[in-house]
């Protein structure tokens, strides 16, 4: 339950709040357009978070956190840039995909770190290996 909450609530909220703060600082679009873009970004991030969260839950049994978090960040970058390419192909130039990739990587990496259950009695990670037994 904690993993789903971290990925499906915190991930899209982090992306939306970050975009809102950046747009407010730049003061480029009017307020109604800024609010619309934040809502669109929240709903755009939901499928990215759902896919990355399900992969994180699957990998949680086999990989330790230091290996799993960067892997989920890379997966989040690929999913976000791929989805942006499919949905916004005619609206954005291909150079704008790097912003979706960076945002997906940061948000999903942070969610993977927050979803880790530090107090649980899982199998211990050996000092010479990042793979769990």
C-alpha positions as CSV (number, residue, x, y, z in Angstrom):
1,X,0.0,0.0,0.0
2,X,2.9,2.4,0.8
3,X,4.4,1.8,-2.6
4,X,1.2,2.6,-4.4
5,X,0.7,5.7,-2.4
6,X,4.2,6.9,-3.0
7,X,4.1,6.3,-6.8
8,X,0.5,7.2,-7.6
9,X,0.1,10.2,-5.3
10,X,3.5,11.6,-4.5
11,X,5.0,11.2,-8.0
12,X,2.3,13.2,-10.0
13,X,2.0,15.7,-7.2
14,X,5.8,16.3,-7.2
15,X,5.8,16.8,-11.0
16,X,2.8,19.2,-10.9
17,X,4.2,21.3,-8.0
18,X,7.6,21.5,-9.6
19,X,6.1,22.6,-12.9
20,X,3.9,25.1,-11.1
21,X,6.9,26.6,-9.3
22,X,8.9,26.8,-12.4
23,X,6.1,28.5,-14.4
24,X,5.4,30.9,-11.6
25,X,9.1,31.9,-11.4
26,X,9.2,32.4,-15.1
27,X,5.8,34.1,-15.1
28,X,5.3,33.1,-18.7
29,X,1.7,31.8,-19.1
30,X,-1.4,33.4,-17.5
31,X,-2.8,31.9,-14.4
32,X,-5.6,30.0,-16.0
33,X,-3.3,28.4,-18.5
34,X,-0.8,27.6,-15.8
35,X,-3.4,25.8,-13.8
36,X,-4.6,23.8,-16.8
37,X,-1.0,22.8,-17.6
38,X,-0.4,21.6,-14.1
39,X,-3.6,19.4,-14.2
40,X,-2.6,18.0,-17.6
41,X,0.9,17.2,-16.2
42,X,-0.6,15.5,-13.2
43,X,-2.7,13.2,-15.4
44,X,0.2,12.7,-17.8
45,X,2.3,11.5,-14.8
46,X,-0.2,8.9,-13.6
47,X,0.5,6.2,-16.2
48,X,4.2,6.7,-15.9
49,X,4.0,6.3,-12.1
50,X,1.8,3.2,-12.4
51,X,4.1,1.5,-14.8
52,X,7.2,2.4,-12.8
53,X,5.6,1.5,-9.5
54,X,4.6,-1.9,-10.7
55,X,8.1,-2.6,-11.9
56,X,9.5,-1.3,-8.6
57,X,7.3,-3.7,-6.7
58,X,8.4,-6.6,-8.8
59,X,12.1,-5.7,-8.5
60,X,11.9,-5.0,-4.7
61,X,12.1,-8.7,-4.0
62,X,15.3,-9.2,-6.0
63,X,17.3,-5.9,-5.9
64,X,18.5,-3.8,-3.0
65,X,17.6,0.0,-2.9
66,X,21.0,1.2,-4.2
67,X,20.5,-0.7,-7.4
68,X,16.8,-0.5,-7.8
69,X,16.3,3.3,-7.4
70,X,18.6,4.3,-10.4
71,X,17.0,1.5,-12.5
72,X,13.5,2.8,-11.8
73,X,14.7,6.3,-12.5
74,X,15.9,5.2,-15.9
75,X,12.7,3.3,-16.6
76,X,10.7,6.4,-15.6
77,X,12.8,8.5,-18.0
78,X,12.1,6.1,-20.8
79,X,8.4,5.8,-20.1
80,X,7.9,9.6,-19.7
81,X,9.8,10.5,-22.9
82,X,8.1,7.7,-24.9
83,X,4.7,8.7,-23.7
84,X,5.4,12.4,-24.5
85,X,6.6,11.4,-28.0
86,X,3.4,9.5,-28.6
87,X,1.0,12.1,-27.2
88,X,2.7,15.4,-28.0
89,X,4.4,14.5,-31.3
90,X,2.8,17.3,-33.3
91,X,2.9,19.9,-30.5
92,X,6.5,19.8,-29.3
93,X,9.9,19.6,-31.0
94,X,12.0,16.5,-30.4
95,X,14.4,18.5,-28.3
96,X,11.7,19.1,-25.7
97,X,11.6,15.4,-24.8
98,X,14.7,15.7,-22.6
99,X,12.6,17.7,-20.1
100,X,10.1,14.9,-19.9
101,X,12.9,12.4,-19.5
102,X,14.6,14.3,-16.7
103,X,11.3,14.9,-14.9
104,X,10.3,11.2,-15.2
105,X,13.7,10.1,-13.9
106,X,13.7,12.5,-10.9
107,X,10.1,11.8,-9.9
108,X,10.3,8.0,-10.2
109,X,13.7,7.8,-8.6
110,X,12.4,9.8,-5.6
111,X,9.3,7.6,-5.4
112,X,11.4,4.5,-5.5
113,X,13.4,5.7,-2.5
114,X,10.3,6.8,-0.6
115,X,8.5,3.5,-1.2
116,X,11.3,1.5,0.3
117,X,10.3,-0.2,3.6
118,X,13.3,0.5,5.7
119,X,11.9,-1.1,8.9
120,X,10.7,-4.4,7.4
121,X,12.4,-7.7,8.1
122,X,13.4,-8.5,4.5
123,X,16.4,-10.5,3.5
124,X,19.7,-8.8,4.2
125,X,22.0,-7.6,1.4
126,X,25.5,-9.0,1.5
127,X,28.4,-6.6,1.5
128,X,29.8,-7.8,-1.8
129,X,26.5,-8.0,-3.7
130,X,23.6,-5.8,-4.5
131,X,21.4,-8.7,-5.4
132,X,19.3,-10.3,-2.7
133,X,19.3,-14.0,-2.0
